[in-house]
Amino acid sequence: MKKVIGKSIVAALLIGLIVWAASALFSFSYVNWSFLIGIGLSVILYLFNSSGGVLSNVTNFEASQAGGKVQSDREMKVNVGVVFYGSVLYTMMSLILTIIAFY
């Protein structure tokens, strides 16, 4: 458990560093966009790490059309890792930073 928390904190710091570097490179406000980038990253990681969701159903349908056999998996399973937890942590910290900056 300690390894997961430590790696999640490192992932959150790396995400923050990458967003900060991108804000310096492309000249957008870090405070204004960090929360939205965190939410977007968290949603994307959640959707791409799940099976049985909308994206998986579309992919399975296209593959089954090519093979002629329809495969159905109605149960949604999510295998999230430390990067997802780090992105959620980054999102929460950027929300607090945004509230402090605009209050």
TIBA-199394 format. One record per residue: residue number from 1; x, y, z of N, C-alpha, C in turn. Coordinates in nm, 3 decimals. Example, Ala and Ser with C-alpha at 12.3 -4.5 7.8 and 13.67 -1.06 7.14 Angstrom:
<recs>
{nr->1, npx->1.319, npy->-0.569, npz->0.780, capx->1.230, capy->-0.450, capz->0.780, cpx->1.320, cpy->-0.330, cpz->0.780}
{nr->2, npx->1.285, npy->-0.225, npz->0.708, capx->1.367, capy->-0.106, capz->0.714, cpx->1.290, cpy->0.003, cpz->0.787}
</recs>
This chain:
<recs>
{nr->1, npx->0.082, npy->-0.120, npz->0.000, capx->0.000, capy->0.000, capz->0.000, cpx->0.086, cpy->0.125, cpz->0.000}
{nr->2, npx->0.197, npy->0.124, npz->0.075, capx->0.285, capy->0.240, capz->0.079, cpx->0.350, cpy->0.266, cpz->-0.057}
{nr->3, npx->0.379, npy->0.159, npz->-0.130, capx->0.439, capy->0.174, capz->-0.262, cpx->0.341, cpy->0.240, cpz->-0.358}
{nr->4, npx->0.213, npy->0.203, npz->-0.349, capx->0.111, capy->0.260, capz->-0.436, cpx->0.094, cpy->0.409, cpz->-0.407}
{nr->5, npx->0.091, npy->0.445, npz->-0.279, capx->0.076, capy->0.585, capz->-0.242, cpx->0.198, cpy->0.665, cpz->-0.288}
{nr->6, npx->0.317, npy->0.611, npz->-0.266, capx->0.439, capy->0.680, capz->-0.308, cpx->0.446, cpy->0.698, cpz->-0.459}
{nr->7, npx->0.413, npy->0.594, npz->-0.532, capx->0.416, capy->0.604, capz->-0.679, cpx->0.306, cpy->0.696, cpz->-0.730}
{nr->8, npx->0.192, npy->0.701, npz->-0.662, capx->0.085, capy->0.793, capz->-0.702, cpx->0.127, cpy->0.938, cpz->-0.680}
{nr->9, npx->0.196, npy->0.965, npz->-0.571, capx->0.245, capy->1.100, capz->-0.546, cpx->0.349, cpy->1.139, cpz->-0.651}
{nr->10, npx->0.438, npy->1.047, npz->-0.685, capx->0.537, capy->1.074, capz->-0.789, cpx->0.468, cpy->1.099, cpz->-0.923}
{nr->11, npx->0.365, npy->1.020, npz->-0.955, capx->0.290, capy->1.038, capz->-1.080, cpx->0.221, cpy->1.174, cpz->-1.082}
{nr->12, npx->0.163, npy->1.214, npz->-0.968, capx->0.097, capy->1.346, capz->-0.961, cpx->0.198, cpy->1.458, cpz->-0.980}
{nr->13, npx->0.315, npy->1.444, npz->-0.920, capx->0.420, capy->1.546, capz->-0.938, cpx->0.468, cpy->1.552, cpz->-1.083}
{nr->14, npx->0.481, npy->1.436, npz->-1.146, capx->0.523, capy->1.434, capz->-1.287, cpx->0.417, cpy->1.497, cpz->-1.378}
{nr->15, npx->0.291, npy->1.468, npz->-1.350, capx->0.183, capy->1.529, capz->-1.428, cpx->0.186, cpy->1.680, cpz->-1.411}
{nr->16, npx->0.202, npy->1.725, npz->-1.287, capx->0.210, capy->1.869, capz->-1.261, cpx->0.327, cpy->1.933, cpz->-1.332}
{nr->17, npx->0.441, npy->1.866, npz->-1.332, capx->0.560, capy->1.918, capz->-1.400, cpx->0.539, cpy->1.924, cpz->-1.551}
{nr->18, npx->0.476, npy->1.823, npz->-1.606, capx->0.451, capy->1.821, capz->-1.751, cpx->0.353, cpy->1.931, cpz->-1.790}
{nr->19, npx->0.246, npy->1.949, npz->-1.711, capx->0.149, capy->2.054, capz->-1.742, cpx->0.212, cpy->2.192, cpz->-1.726}
{nr->20, npx->0.296, npy->2.208, npz->-1.623, capx->0.364, capy->2.336, capz->-1.603, cpx->0.458, cpy->2.367, cpz->-1.719}
{nr->21, npx->0.534, npy->2.265, npz->-1.765, capx->0.625, capy->2.284, capz->-1.878, cpx->0.546, cpy->2.317, cpz->-2.005}
{nr->22, npx->0.432, npy->2.250, npz->-2.024, capx->0.349, capy->2.278, capz->-2.142, cpx->0.291, cpy->2.419, cpz->-2.133}
{nr->23, npx->0.257, npy->2.465, npz->-2.012, capx->0.203, capy->2.600, capz->-1.998, cpx->0.310, cpy->2.705, cpz->-2.027}
{nr->24, npx->0.434, npy->2.675, npz->-1.994, capx->0.543, capy->2.767, capz->-2.026, cpx->0.575, cpy->2.765, cpz->-2.175}
{nr->25, npx->0.567, npy->2.648, npz->-2.235, capx->0.599, capy->2.633, capz->-2.377, cpx->0.492, cpy->2.693, cpz->-2.467}
{nr->26, npx->0.364, npy->2.667, npz->-2.437, capx->0.254, capy->2.712, capz->-2.521, cpx->0.186, cpy->2.838, cpz->-2.469}
{nr->27, npx->0.238, npy->2.898, npz->-2.366, capx->0.189, capy->3.019, capz->-2.300, cpx->0.040, cpy->3.021, cpz->-2.273}
{nr->28, npx->-0.002, npy->2.933, npz->-2.186, capx->-0.136, capy->2.938, capz->-2.130, cpx->-0.121, cpy->2.940, cpz->-1.978}
{nr->29, npx->-0.225, npy->2.987, npz->-1.912, capx->-0.219, capy->3.002, capz->-1.767, cpx->-0.231, cpy->2.865, cpz->-1.699}
{nr->30, npx->-0.130, npy->2.833, npz->-1.619, capx->-0.129, capy->2.705, capz->-1.548, cpx->-0.246, cpy->2.695, cpz->-1.452}
{nr->31, npx->-0.272, npy->2.800, npz->-1.377, capx->-0.378, capy->2.797, capz->-1.276, cpx->-0.515, cpy->2.782, cpz->-1.342}
{nr->32, npx->-0.536, npy->2.848, npz->-1.455, capx->-0.666, capy->2.841, capz->-1.521, cpx->-0.695, cpy->2.704, cpz->-1.582}
{nr->33, npx->-0.595, npy->2.635, npz->-1.630, capx->-0.617, capy->2.513, capz->-1.705, cpx->-0.580, cpy->2.385, cpz->-1.632}
{nr->34, npx->-0.511, npy->2.393, npz->-1.521, capx->-0.461, capy->2.272, capz->-1.456, cpx->-0.574, cpy->2.180, cpz->-1.410}
{nr->35, npx->-0.681, npy->2.236, npz->-1.355, capx->-0.792, capy->2.153, capz->-1.309, cpx->-0.861, cpy->2.082, cpz->-1.426}
{nr->36, npx->-0.885, npy->2.154, npz->-1.534, capx->-0.951, capy->2.093, capz->-1.650, cpx->-0.864, cpy->1.985, cpz->-1.715}
{nr->37, npx->-0.735, npy->2.009, npz->-1.719, capx->-0.644, capy->1.909, capz->-1.773, cpx->-0.642, cpy->1.785, cpz->-1.684}
{nr->38, npx->-0.645, npy->1.805, npz->-1.552, capx->-0.648, capy->1.693, capz->-1.458, cpx->-0.775, cpy->1.611, cpz->-1.473}
{nr->39, npx->-0.890, npy->1.677, npz->-1.485, capx->-1.015, capy->1.603, capz->-1.504, cpx->-1.013, cpy->1.527, cpz->-1.636}
{nr->40, npx->-0.969, npy->1.592, npz->-1.741, capx->-0.963, capy->1.526, capz->-1.872, cpx->-0.871, cpy->1.405, cpz->-1.870}
{nr->41, npx->-0.756, npy->1.420, npz->-1.808, capx->-0.661, capy->1.309, capz->-1.800, cpx->-0.718, cpy->1.194, cpz->-1.717}
{nr->42, npx->-0.783, npy->1.225, npz->-1.607, capx->-0.843, capy->1.121, capz->-1.522, cpx->-0.952, cpy->1.045, cpz->-1.596}
{nr->43, npx->-1.036, npy->1.117, npz->-1.669, capx->-1.144, capy->1.052, capz->-1.744, cpx->-1.087, cpy->0.965, cpz->-1.855}
{nr->44, npx->-0.990, npy->1.015, npz->-1.926, capx->-0.929, capy->0.938, capz->-2.035, cpx->-0.862, cpy->0.812, cpz->-1.981}
{nr->45, npx->-0.788, npy->0.824, npz->-1.871, capx->-0.723, capy->0.706, capz->-1.813, cpx->-0.826, cpy->0.606, cpz->-1.763}
{nr->46, npx->-0.935, npy->0.654, npz->-1.705, capx->-1.040, capy->0.564, capz->-1.656, cpx->-1.106, cpy->0.490, cpz->-1.772}
{nr->47, npx->-1.137, npy->0.560, npz->-1.880, capx->-1.205, capy->0.496, capz->-1.993, cpx->-1.115, cpy->0.397, cpz->-2.065}
{nr->48, npx->-0.986, npy->0.429, npz->-2.078, capx->-0.898, capy->0.339, capz->-2.151, cpx->-0.847, cpy->0.223, cpz->-2.067}
{nr->49, npx->-0.868, npy->0.228, npz->-1.936, capx->-0.829, capy->0.116, capz->-1.850, cpx->-0.947, cpy->0.029, cpz->-1.812}
{nr->50, npx->-1.062, npy->0.053, npz->-1.872, capx->-1.180, capy->-0.025, capz->-1.838, cpx->-1.212, cpy->-0.123, cpz->-1.951}
{nr->51, npx->-1.280, npy->-0.230, npz->-1.913, capx->-1.330, capy->-0.324, capz->-2.013, cpx->-1.479, cpy->-0.337, cpz->-1.991}
{nr->52, npx->-1.553, npy->-0.341, npz->-2.098, capx->-1.698, capy->-0.351, capz->-2.088, cpx->-1.768, cpy->-0.218, cpz->-2.098}
{nr->53, npx->-1.693, npy->-0.111, npz->-2.117, capx->-1.751, capy->0.021, capz->-2.132, cpx->-1.787, cpy->0.050, cpz->-2.276}
{nr->54, npx->-1.817, npy->0.173, npz->-2.305, capx->-1.860, capy->0.214, capz->-2.439, cpx->-1.748, cpy->0.192, cpz->-2.540}
{nr->55, npx->-1.625, npy->0.233, npz->-2.506, capx->-1.514, capy->0.217, capz->-2.600, cpx->-1.486, cpy->0.069, cpz->-2.628}
{nr->56, npx->-1.495, npy->-0.014, npz->-2.526, capx->-1.472, capy->-0.157, capz->-2.544, cpx->-1.582, cpy->-0.220, cpz->-2.628}
{nr->57, npx->-1.706, npy->-0.177, npz->-2.607, capx->-1.817, capy->-0.232, capz->-2.684, cpx->-1.804, cpy->-0.198, cpz->-2.832}
{nr->58, npx->-1.763, npy->-0.075, npz->-2.862, capx->-1.745, capy->-0.035, capz->-3.002, cpx->-1.633, cpy->-0.116, cpz->-3.065}
{nr->59, npx->-1.524, npy->-0.133, npz->-2.994, capx->-1.411, capy->-0.210, capz->-3.046, cpx->-1.449, cpy->-0.356, cpz->-3.066}
{nr->60, npx->-1.518, npy->-0.413, npz->-2.968, capx->-1.561, capy->-0.553, capz->-2.981, cpx->-1.660, cpy->-0.572, cpz->-3.095}
{nr->61, npx->-1.749, npy->-0.477, npz->-3.116, capx->-1.847, capy->-0.486, capz->-3.223, cpx->-1.778, cpy->-0.483, cpz->-3.359}
{nr->62, npx->-1.680, npy->-0.393, npz->-3.374, capx->-1.609, capy->-0.385, capz->-3.501, cpx->-1.527, cpy->-0.512, cpz->-3.526}
{nr->63, npx->-1.466, npy->-0.566, npz->-3.421, capx->-1.388, capy->-0.689, capz->-3.437, cpx->-1.478, cpy->-0.807, cpz->-3.465}
{nr->64, npx->-1.596, npy->-0.810, npz->-3.405, capx->-1.686, capy->-0.923, capz->-3.428, cpx->-1.748, cpy->-0.917, cpz->-3.567}
{nr->65, npx->-1.765, npy->-0.798, npz->-3.621, capx->-1.815, capy->-0.788, capz->-3.758, cpx->-1.713, cpy->-0.844, cpz->-3.855}
{nr->66, npx->-1.587, npy->-0.820, npz->-3.828, capx->-1.482, capy->-0.870, capz->-3.917, cpx->-1.472, cpy->-1.022, cpz->-3.907}
{nr->67, npx->-1.493, npy->-1.078, npz->-3.787, capx->-1.481, capy->-1.222, capz->-3.767, cpx->-1.610, cpy->-1.298, cpz->-3.785}
{nr->68, npx->-1.723, npy->-1.228, npz->-3.782, capx->-1.851, capy->-1.293, capz->-3.799, cpx->-1.912, cpy->-1.347, cpz->-3.671}
{nr->69, npx->-1.846, npy->-1.331, npz->-3.559, capx->-1.898, capy->-1.380, capz->-3.431, cpx->-1.915, cpy->-1.261, cpz->-3.337}
{nr->70, npx->-2.033, npy->-1.248, npz->-3.280, capx->-2.061, capy->-1.137, capz->-3.190, cpx->-2.024, cpy->-1.179, cpz->-3.048}
{nr->71, npx->-1.938, npy->-1.097, npz->-2.987, capx->-1.894, capy->-1.123, capz->-2.851, cpx->-1.959, cpy->-1.021, cpz->-2.759}
{nr->72, npx->-2.018, npy->-1.068, npz->-2.650, capx->-2.088, capy->-0.978, capz->-2.559, cpx->-2.031, cpy->-0.991, cpz->-2.419}
{nr->73, npx->-1.989, npy->-0.878, npz->-2.364, capx->-1.939, capy->-0.872, capz->-2.227, cpx->-2.004, cpy->-0.752, cpz->-2.161}
{nr->74, npx->-2.106, npy->-0.776, npz->-2.080, capx->-2.185, capy->-0.668, capz->-2.021, cpx->-2.129, cpy->-0.616, cpz->-1.889}
{nr->75, npx->-2.036, npy->-0.685, npz->-1.830, capx->-1.982, capy->-0.644, capz->-1.702, cpx->-1.865, cpy->-0.550, cpz->-1.724}
{nr->76, npx->-1.868, npy->-0.435, npz->-1.658, capx->-1.761, capy->-0.337, capz->-1.674, cpx->-1.657, cpy->-0.360, cpz->-1.566}
{nr->77, npx->-1.533, npy->-0.378, npz->-1.608, capx->-1.422, capy->-0.399, capz->-1.517, cpx->-1.321, cpy->-0.288, cpz->-1.539}
{nr->78, npx->-1.270, npy->-0.234, npz->-1.429, capx->-1.172, capy->-0.127, capz->-1.438, cpx->-1.046, cpy->-0.171, cpz->-1.367}
{nr->79, npx->-0.936, npy->-0.166, npz->-1.437, capx->-0.805, capy->-0.198, capz->-1.380, cpx->-0.721, cpy->-0.071, cpz->-1.379}
{nr->80, npx->-0.742, npy->0.011, npz->-1.278, capx->-0.668, capy->0.136, capz->-1.270, cpx->-0.538, cpy->0.111, cpz->-1.195}
{nr->81, npx->-0.441, npy->0.195, npz->-1.222, capx->-0.312, capy->0.181, capz->-1.156, cpx->-0.270, cpy->0.310, cpz->-1.091}
{nr->82, npx->-0.142, npy->0.317, npz->-1.063, capx->-0.089, capy->0.432, capz->-0.990, cpx->-0.096, cpy->0.561, cpz->-1.071}
{nr->83, npx->-0.091, npy->0.552, npz->-1.203, capx->-0.100, capy->0.673, capz->-1.285, cpx->-0.239, cpy->0.733, cpz->-1.273}
{nr->84, npx->-0.343, npy->0.650, npz->-1.270, capx->-0.478, capy->0.701, capz->-1.253, cpx->-0.493, cpy->0.765, cpz->-1.115}
{nr->85, npx->-0.445, npy->0.698, npz->-1.012, capx->-0.452, capy->0.756, capz->-0.878, cpx->-0.373, cpy->0.886, cpz->-0.871}
{nr->86, npx->-0.260, npy->0.891, npz->-0.938, capx->-0.181, capy->1.014, capz->-0.944, cpx->-0.255, cpy->1.126, cpz->-1.015}
{nr->87, npx->-0.326, npy->1.092, npz->-1.122, capx->-0.401, capy->1.195, capz->-1.194, cpx->-0.519, cpy->1.246, cpz->-1.111}
{nr->88, npx->-0.582, npy->1.158, npz->-1.033, capx->-0.689, capy->1.201, capz->-0.943, cpx->-0.633, cpy->1.290, cpz->-0.833}
{nr->89, npx->-0.518, npy->1.253, npz->-0.779, capx->-0.452, capy->1.336, capz->-0.677, cpx->-0.414, cpy->1.472, cpz->-0.734}
{nr->90, npx->-0.359, npy->1.473, npz->-0.856, capx->-0.326, capy->1.599, capz->-0.922, cpx->-0.451, cpy->1.684, cpz->-0.944}
{nr->91, npx->-0.561, npy->1.622, npz->-0.982, capx->-0.686, capy->1.694, capz->-1.005, cpx->-0.735, cpy->1.758, cpz->-0.875}
{nr->92, npx->-0.729, npy->1.683, npz->-0.765, capx->-0.773, capy->1.739, capz->-0.637, cpx->-0.684, cpy->1.854, cpz->-0.593}
{nr->93, npx->-0.553, npy->1.838, npz->-0.610, capx->-0.461, capy->1.945, capz->-0.570, cpx->-0.478, cpy->2.069, cpz->-0.660}
{nr->94, npx->-0.502, npy->2.049, npz->-0.789, capx->-0.522, capy->2.163, capz->-0.877, cpx->-0.654, cpy->2.231, cpz->-0.850}
{nr->95, npx->-0.756, npy->2.157, npz->-0.804, capx->-0.882, capy->2.218, capz->-0.765, cpx->-0.860, cpy->2.309, cpz->-0.644}
{nr->96, npx->-0.786, npy->2.261, npz->-0.547, capx->-0.755, capy->2.344, capz->-0.429, cpx->-0.676, cpy->2.467, cpz->-0.471}
{nr->97, npx->-0.579, npy->2.451, npz->-0.558, capx->-0.499, capy->2.564, capz->-0.606, cpx->-0.586, cpy->2.664, cpz->-0.682}
{nr->98, npx->-0.679, npy->2.615, npz->-0.762, capx->-0.769, capy->2.703, capz->-0.837, cpx->-0.861, cpy->2.779, cpz->-0.744}
{nr->99, npx->-0.915, npy->2.713, npz->-0.643, capx->-1.002, capy->2.780, capz->-0.547, cpx->-0.926, cpy->2.889, cpz->-0.472}
{nr->100, npx->-0.803, npy->2.857, npz->-0.431, capx->-0.722, capy->2.957, capz->-0.360, cpx->-0.689, cpy->3.074, cpz->-0.450}
{nr->101, npx->-0.657, npy->3.046, npz->-0.576, capx->-0.616, capy->3.153, capz->-0.669, cpx->-0.733, cpy->3.246, cpz->-0.704}
{nr->102, npx->-0.853, npy->3.193, npz->-0.712, capx->-0.965, capy->3.276, capz->-0.754, cpx->-1.051, cpy->3.325, cpz->-0.639}
{nr->103, npx->-1.018, npy->3.289, npz->-0.516, capx->-1.096, capy->3.333, capz->-0.403, cpx->-1.034, cpy->3.452, cpz->-0.344}
</recs>
